[in-house]
Structure formats: structure tokens, C-alpha cells
Amino acid sequence: MKKTDIGFLVNNLELQKFDCEEIVKQQDKIANAIGNSNNMQLTPKTYKQAIACANRYKWLKAIDNKLSNMHRHKIFDILPLAQNIKPIVGGWVFALKPATDDKPACFKA
């Protein structure tokens, strides 16, 4: 993908880094409109974007698969939060592996 391609531009928008929530919402709407008008599959930058897009069920399935895998491999334990302890803050990173001749597109979280 070239840096001048619309998909590259949209996927590299720095969304959610504004102080004003209204600007963030406008940016999300623009990105979704561009993606929908060009039949593109955009990779969300945030959980909010993932659940607001047309592929929300595929992204939610990717999240569920990741959480199930982490639970199966005992990556973490859920414990009550002790006083004076700050929890580790985390977030989701999404990736879309494009379809090939023999494999469909793969949604990863």
C-alpha cells in the first residue's frame, strides 16, 4: 500500500489523541465514511472504533479468541484490587491480515 493510498491515510490517522471528544467523534465518522464509500476494511485504533464499525462482530470474536487463549495459558489472574495499588492499564491492538488466494482475511486482537 502506498502512502498516497486512502487506506494508508485512514489507517494512520491519530484518532483519540484530542482533548475534545467532539473532534474525536467527527474524526471517527470521517474515517468510517471513507472506508464504507471505498469498500475498504479499516483496522480500528481503539476498542470504540472496533465495536462501531461494520465488522464489529469479527473484531469481538477476535477479542474473545484472544481472551480465551490468554485464560487457557494462564497468562493472568483476576484478583480483587488491593488498597493503594494501581492496576496495570492495558488496551487492545487490532490487526487485519489481508486475504490470500487460499485464506480469508484474519481479524486479530
C-alpha distances in whole Angstrom, upper triangle without the diagonal:
4,7,8,7,9,8,7,10,12,11,12,15,18,20,24,25,27,31,31,30,30,27,25,26,25,22,22,23,20,17,19,20,16,15,18,18,15,15,12,13,13,14,17,18,22,24,25,22,22,25,25,22,22,21,24,26,23,22,26,26,24,26,29,28,27,31,33,31,32,36,36,36,38,35,37,40,41,44,46,45,48,49,48,44,41,39,35,33,29,26,24,20,18,15,14,13,12,14,15,18,21,20,19,16,18,18,20,22
4,5,5,9,9,7,9,12,12,12,15,18,20,24,24,26,30,31,30,30,27,25,27,25,22,22,23,20,18,20,20,17,16,20,19,16,17,15,16,15,16,19,20,23,26,27,23,24,27,26,24,24,24,26,29,26,25,29,30,27,29,32,31,30,34,36,34,35,38,39,39,40,38,39,43,43,46,48,46,49,50,49,46,42,40,37,34,31,28,26,22,21,18,17,17,16,18,19,22,24,23,22,20,21,22,23,24
4,6,8,9,6,7,10,11,10,12,15,18,21,21,23,27,28,28,27,24,23,24,23,19,20,21,18,16,19,19,16,16,20,19,16,18,15,17,15,16,18,18,22,25,25,22,23,27,25,23,24,24,26,29,27,25,29,30,27,29,32,32,30,33,36,35,35,38,40,39,40,37,39,42,42,45,46,45,47,48,47,44,40,38,35,32,29,27,25,21,20,18,18,18,18,21,22,25,27,26,25,22,23,23,23,24
4,6,9,7,7,10,12,11,13,16,19,22,23,24,28,28,28,27,24,23,24,22,19,20,21,17,15,18,18,14,15,18,17,15,17,15,17,16,17,19,20,23,26,26,23,24,27,26,23,24,24,27,30,28,27,30,31,29,31,34,34,33,36,38,37,38,41,42,41,43,40,41,44,45,47,49,47,50,51,49,46,43,41,38,35,32,29,27,24,22,20,20,20,19,22,23,26,29,27,26,23,24,24,25,26
4,5,5,6,9,10,11,13,16,18,22,23,24,28,28,27,27,23,22,23,21,18,18,19,16,14,16,16,12,12,15,14,11,13,11,13,13,15,17,18,22,24,24,21,22,25,23,20,21,21,24,26,24,24,27,28,26,28,32,31,30,33,36,35,36,39,40,40,41,39,40,43,43,46,47,46,49,50,49,46,42,40,37,34,31,28,25,22,20,18,17,18,16,18,20,23,25,24,22,20,21,21,23,24
4,5,5,6,8,10,11,15,16,19,21,22,26,25,24,23,20,19,20,18,15,15,15,12,10,12,12,8,9,12,11,9,11,9,11,10,13,15,16,19,22,21,18,19,22,20,17,18,19,21,24,23,22,25,27,25,27,30,30,29,32,34,34,35,38,39,39,41,38,39,42,41,44,45,44,47,48,47,44,40,38,36,32,29,26,24,21,19,18,16,18,16,19,21,24,26,24,22,19,21,20,22,23
4,5,5,6,8,10,14,15,18,20,22,25,25,24,23,21,19,19,18,15,14,15,13,10,11,12,9,8,11,11,9,10,7,8,7,9,12,13,17,19,19,16,16,19,18,15,16,16,18,21,19,18,22,23,21,23,26,26,26,29,31,30,31,34,35,35,37,34,36,38,38,41,42,41,44,46,45,42,38,36,33,30,27,23,21,18,15,14,12,14,13,16,18,21,23,21,19,16,17,17,18,19
4,6,5,6,9,12,14,18,18,21,24,25,24,24,21,19,20,19,15,15,17,14,11,14,15,12,11,15,15,13,14,11,11,9,10,13,13,17,20,20,17,17,21,20,17,19,18,21,23,21,20,23,25,22,24,27,27,26,29,31,30,31,34,35,35,36,34,35,38,38,41,42,41,44,45,43,40,37,35,32,28,26,22,20,17,15,14,13,14,14,17,19,22,24,22,21,17,18,18,18,20
4,6,5,6,10,12,16,16,18,22,22,21,21,18,16,18,16,12,13,15,12,9,13,13,10,11,14,15,13,15,12,13,10,12,13,13,16,20,19,16,18,21,19,17,19,19,21,24,23,21,24,26,24,25,29,29,28,30,33,32,32,36,37,37,38,35,36,39,38,41,42,41,43,44,43,40,36,34,32,28,26,23,21,18,17,16,16,18,17,20,23,26,28,26,24,20,21,20,21,21
4,5,5,9,10,13,15,16,20,20,19,18,16,14,15,13,10,10,11,9,6,9,10,8,8,12,12,11,13,10,10,8,9,10,10,14,16,16,13,14,17,16,14,16,16,18,21,20,18,21,23,22,22,26,26,25,28,30,30,30,33,35,35,36,33,34,37,36,39,40,38,41,42,41,38,35,32,30,26,24,20,18,16,15,14,14,17,16,19,22,25,27,25,22,19,19,18,19,19
4,6,9,10,13,14,17,20,21,19,20,17,15,16,15,12,11,13,12,8,11,13,11,10,13,15,13,14,10,10,6,6,8,8,12,14,15,12,13,16,15,13,15,15,16,19,18,16,19,21,19,19,23,23,22,25,27,27,27,30,32,31,33,30,31,33,33,36,37,36,39,40,39,36,32,30,27,24,21,18,15,13,11,11,11,14,14,17,20,24,25,22,20,17,17,15,15,16
4,6,9,12,12,15,19,19,19,19,16,14,16,16,12,12,15,13,10,13,15,13,13,17,18,16,17,14,13,10,9,10,9,12,16,16,14,15,19,18,16,19,19,19,23,21,19,22,24,21,21,25,25,24,26,29,28,28,31,33,33,34,30,31,34,34,36,37,36,38,39,38,35,31,29,26,23,21,18,16,14,13,13,14,16,17,20,23,26,28,25,23,20,20,18,18,17
4,6,9,10,12,16,16,15,16,13,11,13,12,8,10,12,11,8,12,14,12,13,16,17,17,18,15,15,11,11,10,9,12,15,15,12,15,18,16,16,18,19,19,23,22,19,22,24,22,22,26,27,25,27,30,30,30,32,35,34,35,32,32,34,34,36,37,35,38,38,37,34,31,29,26,23,21,18,17,15,14,15,16,19,20,23,26,29,31,28,26,22,22,20,20,19
4,7,6,9,13,14,14,15,12,10,13,13,9,10,14,13,11,14,16,15,16,19,20,20,21,18,17,14,13,11,8,11,14,14,12,15,18,17,17,20,20,20,24,23,20,22,25,23,22,26,27,25,26,30,29,29,31,34,33,33,30,30,33,32,34,34,32,35,35,33,31,27,26,23,20,18,16,15,14,15,16,18,21,22,26,28,32,33,30,28,24,23,21,20,19
4,5,7,11,11,10,12,9,6,9,10,7,7,11,11,9,12,15,15,15,18,19,20,21,18,17,13,12,10,7,8,12,11,10,13,15,14,14,18,18,18,21,21,18,20,23,21,20,24,25,24,25,28,29,28,30,33,33,33,30,29,31,30,32,33,31,33,34,32,30,26,25,23,19,17,14,14,14,14,16,18,21,22,26,29,32,33,30,28,24,23,20,20,18
4,6,8,9,8,10,9,6,9,11,9,9,12,13,12,14,17,18,18,20,22,23,23,21,19,16,14,11,8,8,11,10,10,13,15,14,15,19,20,18,22,22,19,20,23,22,20,23,25,23,24,28,28,27,29,32,32,31,28,28,29,28,30,30,28,30,30,29,27,23,22,20,16,15,13,13,14,15,18,20,23,25,28,31,35,36,32,30,26,25,21,21,18
4,7,9,9,12,10,8,11,13,11,12,15,15,15,17,20,20,20,23,25,25,26,23,22,18,17,14,11,11,14,13,13,17,18,18,19,23,23,22,25,25,22,23,26,25,23,26,28,26,26,30,30,29,31,34,33,33,30,29,31,29,31,31,28,31,31,29,27,23,22,20,17,16,14,16,16,17,20,22,25,27,30,33,37,38,35,32,29,27,24,23,21
4,5,7,9,7,6,10,11,10,12,15,15,15,18,20,20,21,24,25,26,27,25,24,20,19,17,14,14,16,15,15,18,20,19,20,24,25,24,27,27,24,25,29,27,26,29,31,29,29,33,33,32,34,37,37,36,33,32,33,32,33,33,30,32,32,30,28,25,24,23,19,19,17,19,19,20,23,25,28,30,33,36,40,41,38,35,31,30,27,26,24
4,6,9,8,8,12,13,13,15,17,18,18,21,23,23,24,27,28,29,30,28,27,24,23,19,17,16,18,16,17,21,22,21,23,26,27,26,29,30,26,27,31,29,27,30,33,31,31,34,35,33,35,38,38,37,34,33,34,32,33,32,29,31,30,28,27,24,24,23,20,20,19,21,21,23,26,28,32,33,36,40,43,44,41,38,34,33,30,29,26
4,5,6,7,9,10,11,13,15,16,17,19,20,22,23,25,26,28,29,27,27,23,23,19,17,16,18,16,17,20,21,19,21,25,26,25,28,29,26,27,31,30,28,31,33,31,31,35,36,35,36,40,40,39,36,34,35,33,34,33,31,33,32,31,30,26,26,25,22,22,20,22,23,24,27,28,32,33,36,40,43,44,41,38,34,33,30,29,27
4,5,5,6,9,10,11,12,14,15,17,18,20,21,22,24,26,27,25,24,21,21,17,15,14,15,12,14,17,17,16,18,22,23,21,25,26,23,24,27,27,25,28,30,29,29,32,34,32,34,37,37,36,34,32,33,31,32,31,29,32,31,30,29,26,25,24,21,20,18,20,21,22,25,26,30,31,34,38,41,42,38,35,32,31,27,27,24
4,5,5,6,9,10,11,12,14,15,17,18,20,21,22,25,26,25,24,21,21,18,17,16,17,14,15,18,18,16,18,21,23,22,26,27,24,25,29,28,27,30,32,31,31,35,36,35,36,40,40,39,37,36,36,34,36,35,33,35,35,34,33,29,29,28,24,24,22,22,23,23,26,27,31,32,35,38,41,42,39,36,32,32,28,28,26
4,5,5,6,9,10,11,12,14,15,17,18,20,21,23,24,23,23,19,20,17,16,15,17,15,14,18,19,16,18,21,23,22,26,27,24,25,29,28,27,30,32,31,31,35,36,35,37,40,40,40,37,36,37,35,37,36,34,37,36,35,34,30,29,28,24,24,21,22,22,22,24,26,29,30,33,36,40,41,38,35,31,31,27,27,26
4,5,5,6,9,10,11,12,14,15,16,18,20,21,22,21,20,17,16,13,12,11,14,11,11,14,15,13,15,18,20,19,23,23,21,22,25,24,23,26,28,27,28,31,32,31,33,36,36,36,33,32,34,32,33,33,31,34,34,33,31,27,26,25,21,20,18,18,18,19,21,22,26,27,30,33,37,38,34,31,28,27,24,24,22
4,5,5,6,9,10,11,12,14,15,16,18,20,21,20,19,16,17,14,13,12,14,10,10,14,14,11,13,16,18,17,21,22,20,21,24,24,23,26,28,27,28,31,32,32,33,36,37,37,34,33,34,32,34,34,32,35,35,34,33,29,28,27,23,22,19,19,20,19,22,23,26,27,30,33,36,37,34,31,27,27,24,24,22
4,5,5,6,9,10,11,12,14,15,16,18,20,19,19,16,17,15,15,15,16,13,12,16,16,13,14,17,20,19,23,24,22,23,27,26,26,29,31,30,31,34,35,34,36,39,40,40,37,36,38,36,38,38,36,39,39,38,36,33,31,30,26,25,22,22,22,21,23,23,27,27,30,33,36,38,35,31,28,28,25,26,25
4,5,5,6,9,10,11,12,14,15,17,18,17,17,14,14,12,12,13,15,13,11,14,16,13,13,16,18,18,22,22,20,22,25,24,24,27,29,28,29,32,33,32,35,37,38,38,35,35,36,35,37,37,35,38,38,37,35,32,30,28,25,23,20,19,19,18,20,21,24,24,27,30,34,35,32,29,26,25,23,23,22
4,5,5,6,9,10,11,12,14,16,16,15,14,11,12,10,10,10,12,9,7,11,12,9,10,13,15,14,18,19,17,18,22,21,21,24,26,25,26,29,30,30,32,34,35,35,33,32,34,32,35,35,34,37,37,36,34,31,29,27,23,21,18,17,17,16,18,18,22,22,25,28,31,33,29,26,23,23,20,20,19
4,5,5,6,9,10,10,12,14,15,15,15,13,14,12,14,14,15,12,10,13,13,10,10,12,15,15,19,20,18,20,23,23,23,26,28,27,29,31,33,33,34,37,38,38,36,35,37,35,38,38,37,40,40,39,38,34,32,31,27,25,22,20,20,19,20,20,24,23,26,29,32,33,30,27,24,24,21,23,22
4,5,5,6,9,10,11,12,14,13,14,12,14,13,14,15,17,15,12,15,16,13,12,14,17,17,21,21,20,22,25,25,25,28,29,29,30,33,34,34,36,39,39,40,37,37,39,38,40,40,39,42,42,42,39,36,34,32,28,26,23,22,21,19,20,20,23,23,25,28,31,33,30,27,24,24,22,24,23
4,6,5,6,9,10,11,12,11,11,8,10,10,11,13,15,13,10,12,14,11,10,12,14,15,19,18,17,20,22,21,22,25,26,26,28,30,31,31,33,36,36,37,34,34,36,35,38,39,37,41,41,40,38,34,32,30,26,24,21,19,18,16,17,16,19,19,22,25,28,30,27,24,20,21,19,20,20
4,5,5,6,8,10,10,10,10,8,11,10,12,13,14,12,9,11,12,9,7,9,11,12,16,16,15,18,20,20,21,23,25,25,26,29,30,30,33,35,35,36,34,34,36,35,37,38,37,41,41,41,39,35,33,31,27,25,21,19,18,16,17,16,19,19,21,24,27,28,26,22,19,20,17,19,19
4,5,5,6,9,10,10,12,11,14,14,16,17,18,16,13,15,15,12,10,11,14,15,19,19,19,21,23,23,24,27,28,28,30,33,33,34,36,38,39,40,38,38,40,39,41,42,41,44,45,44,42,39,36,34,31,28,25,23,22,20,20,19,22,21,22,26,28,30,27,24,21,22,20,23,23
4,6,5,6,9,8,10,10,13,13,15,17,19,17,14,16,17,14,12,13,15,17,20,20,19,22,24,24,25,28,29,29,31,33,34,34,37,38,39,40,38,38,41,40,42,43,42,45,46,45,43,39,37,35,31,29,25,23,21,19,19,17,20,19,21,24,26,28,26,23,20,22,20,22,23
4,6,5,6,5,7,6,10,11,14,16,17,16,12,13,15,13,10,10,12,14,17,16,16,19,21,20,22,25,25,26,28,30,30,31,34,35,36,37,35,36,38,37,40,41,41,44,45,44,42,38,36,33,30,27,23,21,19,16,16,14,17,15,17,20,23,25,22,19,16,18,16,19,20
4,5,5,6,8,9,13,13,16,18,19,17,14,14,15,12,9,8,11,14,16,16,17,19,21,21,23,25,26,27,29,31,31,33,35,36,37,39,37,37,39,38,41,42,42,45,46,46,44,40,37,35,32,29,25,23,21,19,18,16,19,17,18,22,24,25,23,20,17,19,18,20,21
4,6,8,11,12,15,16,19,21,22,20,17,18,19,16,13,12,15,17,20,20,20,23,25,25,26,29,30,30,32,34,35,36,38,40,41,42,40,41,43,42,45,46,45,49,50,49,47,43,41,39,35,32,29,26,25,22,21,19,21,19,20,23,25,27,25,22,20,22,21,24,25
4,5,9,10,14,16,19,21,22,21,18,18,20,17,14,13,15,18,20,19,20,23,24,24,26,28,29,29,32,34,34,35,38,39,40,41,39,40,43,42,45,46,46,49,50,50,47,43,41,38,35,32,28,26,24,20,19,17,18,16,17,20,22,24,22,19,17,20,19,22,24
4,7,9,13,15,18,20,21,20,17,16,18,16,12,11,12,15,17,16,17,20,21,21,23,26,26,27,29,31,31,33,35,36,37,39,37,38,40,40,43,45,44,48,49,49,46,42,40,37,34,31,27,24,22,19,18,15,16,14,14,17,19,21,19,16,14,17,16,20,22
4,6,10,12,15,18,19,18,15,14,17,15,12,11,11,14,17,15,15,19,20,19,21,24,24,24,27,29,29,30,33,34,34,36,34,35,38,37,41,42,42,45,47,46,43,40,37,34,31,28,24,21,19,16,14,12,13,11,13,16,18,20,18,15,12,14,14,17,19
4,7,9,13,15,16,16,12,11,14,13,10,9,8,11,13,12,12,15,16,15,17,20,20,20,23,25,25,26,29,30,31,32,31,32,34,34,37,39,38,42,43,43,40,37,34,31,28,25,21,18,16,12,11,8,10,9,11,15,17,19,16,13,10,11,10,13,15
4,6,9,12,13,13,10,9,12,12,9,10,9,11,14,12,11,15,16,15,16,20,20,20,22,24,24,25,28,29,30,31,29,30,32,32,35,37,36,39,41,40,37,34,31,28,25,22,18,15,13,10,9,8,11,11,14,17,20,21,18,16,12,13,11,13,14
4,7,9,11,12,9,8,12,12,10,11,10,11,14,12,10,13,15,13,14,17,17,17,19,22,21,22,25,26,27,28,26,27,29,29,32,33,33,36,38,37,34,30,28,25,22,18,15,12,9,6,6,6,10,11,14,17,21,21,18,16,12,11,9,10,10
4,6,7,8,5,5,9,9,8,11,10,10,13,12,9,12,14,13,13,16,17,16,18,21,21,21,24,26,26,27,25,25,27,27,30,31,30,33,35,34,31,28,25,22,19,16,12,10,8,6,8,9,13,14,17,21,24,25,21,19,15,14,11,11,10
4,7,8,7,8,11,12,11,15,14,13,16,15,12,14,17,14,14,17,19,17,18,22,22,21,24,26,26,27,24,24,26,26,28,29,28,31,32,31,28,25,22,20,16,14,10,8,7,7,9,11,15,17,20,23,27,27,24,22,18,16,13,12,11
4,5,5,6,9,10,11,14,14,12,15,15,11,12,15,14,12,16,17,16,17,20,21,20,22,25,25,25,22,22,24,23,25,26,25,28,29,29,26,22,20,18,14,12,8,7,7,8,11,14,17,19,22,26,29,29,26,23,20,18,14,13,11
4,5,5,6,9,10,13,12,10,12,13,9,9,13,12,10,13,15,14,14,18,19,18,20,23,23,23,21,20,22,21,23,24,23,27,28,28,25,22,19,17,14,11,8,7,8,9,12,14,18,20,23,26,29,29,25,23,19,17,13,13,10
4,5,5,6,9,12,12,10,13,14,11,11,15,15,13,16,18,17,18,21,22,22,23,26,27,27,25,24,25,23,26,26,25,29,30,29,27,24,21,20,16,14,11,10,12,12,15,16,20,22,24,28,31,31,28,24,21,20,16,16,13
4,6,5,6,10,10,9,12,13,10,11,15,14,13,16,19,18,19,22,23,23,25,27,28,28,26,26,27,26,29,29,28,32,33,32,30,27,24,22,19,16,13,11,11,10,13,14,18,19,21,25,28,29,25,22,19,17,14,14,13
4,6,6,9,7,6,9,9,6,8,11,10,10,13,15,15,16,19,20,20,22,24,25,26,24,24,25,24,27,28,28,31,33,33,30,27,24,22,19,16,12,10,10,8,11,12,15,17,19,23,26,26,22,19,16,14,11,11,10
4,6,8,8,5,8,9,7,7,11,12,11,13,16,16,16,19,21,21,22,25,26,26,25,24,26,24,27,28,27,31,33,33,30,27,24,23,20,17,14,12,13,12,14,15,18,20,21,25,28,28,24,21,18,17,13,14,12
4,7,8,6,10,12,10,11,14,15,14,17,19,19,20,23,24,25,26,28,30,30,28,28,29,27,30,31,30,34,35,35,33,30,27,26,22,20,16,15,15,14,16,16,20,20,22,26,29,29,26,22,19,19,15,16,15
4,5,5,9,10,9,11,14,14,15,17,19,19,21,23,24,25,27,29,30,31,29,29,31,29,32,33,33,36,38,38,35,32,29,28,24,21,18,15,15,13,14,14,17,17,19,23,25,26,23,19,16,16,13,15,15
4,6,8,9,10,12,13,14,16,18,19,20,22,23,25,26,28,29,31,32,31,31,32,31,34,35,36,39,41,41,38,35,32,30,27,24,21,18,18,15,15,14,17,17,17,21,23,24,21,17,15,15,13,16,16
4,6,5,6,9,10,11,13,14,15,17,19,20,21,23,25,26,27,29,27,28,30,29,32,34,34,38,39,40,37,34,30,29,26,22,19,16,15,12,13,11,14,14,15,19,21,21,18,14,12,12,9,12,13
4,5,5,6,9,10,10,12,14,15,16,18,20,21,22,24,26,27,25,26,27,26,29,30,31,34,36,36,34,31,28,26,23,20,17,14,14,12,13,13,16,17,18,22,24,24,20,17,14,13,10,12,12
4,5,5,6,9,10,10,12,14,15,16,18,20,21,22,24,25,25,25,26,25,29,30,31,35,37,37,34,32,28,27,24,21,18,15,16,13,15,14,16,17,18,21,23,23,19,16,14,13,10,12,12
4,5,5,6,9,10,10,12,14,15,16,18,20,21,23,24,23,24,26,26,29,31,31,35,37,38,35,32,29,27,24,21,18,14,14,11,12,10,13,14,14,18,20,19,16,12,10,9,7,9,10
4,5,5,6,9,10,11,12,14,15,17,18,20,21,22,21,22,24,23,26,28,28,32,34,34,31,28,25,23,21,17,14,11,11,8,9,9,12,14,16,19,22,21,18,15,12,10,6,7,7
4,5,5,6,9,10,11,12,14,15,16,18,20,21,20,20,21,21,24,26,26,30,32,33,30,27,24,22,20,17,14,11,12,11,13,13,16,18,19,22,25,24,20,17,15,13,9,10,9
4,5,5,6,9,10,10,12,14,15,16,18,20,19,20,21,21,25,27,28,31,34,35,32,29,26,24,22,19,16,13,14,12,13,13,15,17,17,20,23,21,18,15,13,11,8,9,9
4,5,5,6,9,10,11,12,14,15,17,18,17,18,20,21,24,26,27,31,33,34,30,28,24,22,20,17,14,11,11,9,10,10,12,15,16,19,22,20,16,14,12,9,6,5,5
4,5,5,6,9,10,11,12,14,15,16,15,16,17,17,21,23,23,27,29,30,27,24,20,19,17,13,11,8,10,9,11,13,15,18,19,22,25,24,20,18,16,12,9,8,5
4,5,5,6,8,10,10,12,14,15,15,15,17,16,20,22,23,27,30,31,27,25,22,20,19,16,14,12,13,13,15,16,17,20,21,24,26,24,21,19,17,14,11,10,9
4,6,5,6,9,10,10,12,14,14,15,17,18,21,24,25,29,32,32,29,27,23,21,20,17,16,13,14,13,14,14,16,18,19,22,24,22,18,17,16,12,10,9,8
4,5,5,6,9,10,11,12,11,13,15,16,19,22,23,26,29,30,26,24,20,18,17,14,13,10,11,11,12,14,15,19,20,22,25,23,20,19,17,13,11,8,6
4,5,5,6,9,10,10,10,10,12,12,16,19,20,23,26,27,24,22,18,16,16,13,12,11,13,13,15,18,19,22,24,26,29,27,23,22,20,16,14,12,9
4,5,5,6,9,10,10,11,13,14,17,20,22,25,28,30,26,25,21,20,19,17,16,15,16,16,18,19,20,23,24,26,29,26,23,22,21,17,15,13,12
4,5,5,6,9,9,11,13,15,19,22,23,26,30,30,27,25,22,20,20,17,17,15,16,16,17,18,19,22,23,25,27,25,21,21,20,16,15,12,11
4,6,5,6,5,7,10,12,16,19,20,23,26,27,23,22,18,16,17,14,14,14,15,16,17,20,21,24,25,27,30,28,24,24,22,19,17,14,12
4,5,5,6,7,8,10,14,17,19,22,25,26,23,22,18,17,18,16,17,16,18,19,21,23,24,27,28,30,33,30,27,26,25,21,19,17,15
4,5,8,10,11,13,17,20,22,25,29,30,26,25,22,21,21,19,20,19,20,21,22,23,24,27,28,29,31,29,26,25,25,21,20,17,16
4,6,9,11,14,17,21,22,24,28,29,25,24,21,19,21,18,19,19,19,20,21,23,24,27,28,29,32,29,26,26,25,22,21,18,16
4,6,7,11,13,17,19,21,24,25,22,22,18,17,19,17,19,19,20,22,23,26,26,30,31,33,35,33,30,29,28,24,23,20,18
4,7,10,13,17,18,20,23,24,20,19,16,14,15,14,16,16,17,19,21,24,24,28,30,31,34,32,29,29,27,23,21,18,16
4,7,9,13,14,16,20,20,17,16,13,12,14,13,15,16,18,20,22,25,27,30,32,34,37,35,32,31,29,25,23,20,17
4,6,10,12,14,17,19,16,16,13,13,15,15,17,18,21,23,25,28,30,33,35,37,40,38,34,33,32,28,26,22,19
4,7,9,12,15,17,14,14,11,12,14,14,16,18,21,23,26,29,31,34,36,38,41,39,35,34,32,29,26,23,20
4,6,9,12,14,12,13,10,12,15,16,19,21,24,26,29,32,34,38,39,42,45,43,39,38,36,32,29,27,23
4,6,9,12,11,12,10,13,15,17,20,22,25,28,31,34,36,40,42,44,47,46,42,40,38,35,32,29,25
4,7,9,7,8,7,11,13,15,18,21,25,27,31,34,36,40,42,45,48,46,43,41,39,35,32,29,25
4,6,6,8,9,13,15,18,21,24,28,31,34,37,39,43,45,48,51,50,46,44,42,38,35,32,29
4,5,8,10,14,16,20,23,26,29,33,36,39,42,45,48,50,54,52,49,47,44,41,38,35,31
4,7,10,13,15,19,22,26,29,32,35,39,41,45,47,50,53,52,49,47,44,41,38,35,31
4,6,9,12,16,19,22,25,29,32,35,38,41,44,46,50,49,45,44,41,37,34,31,27
4,7,9,12,16,19,22,25,29,32,35,38,41,44,47,46,42,41,38,35,31,28,25
4,6,9,13,16,19,22,26,29,32,35,38,40,44,42,39,37,34,31,28,25,21
4,6,10,13,16,19,23,26,28,32,35,37,41,40,36,35,32,28,25,22,18
4,7,11,13,17,20,24,26,30,32,35,39,38,34,33,30,26,23,20,16
4,7,10,13,16,20,23,26,29,31,35,34,31,29,26,23,19,16,13
4,7,10,13,17,20,23,26,29,32,32,28,26,23,20,16,14,10
4,6,10,13,16,19,22,25,28,28,24,22,19,16,13,10,6
4,7,10,13,16,19,22,26,25,22,20,17,14,11,8,6
4,7,10,13,16,19,22,22,19,17,13,11,8,6,5
4,6,9,13,15,19,19,16,14,10,8,6,5,6
4,6,9,12,16,16,13,11,7,6,5,6,9
4,7,9,13,13,10,9,6,5,7,8,11
4,7,10,11,9,7,5,7,9,11,14
4,7,8,6,4,4,7,10,13,17
4,5,5,6,7,10,13,16,19
4,6,8,10,13,17,19,23
4,7,10,12,16,18,22
4,7,8,12,14,18
4,6,10,13,16
4,7,10,13
4,6,10
4,7
4
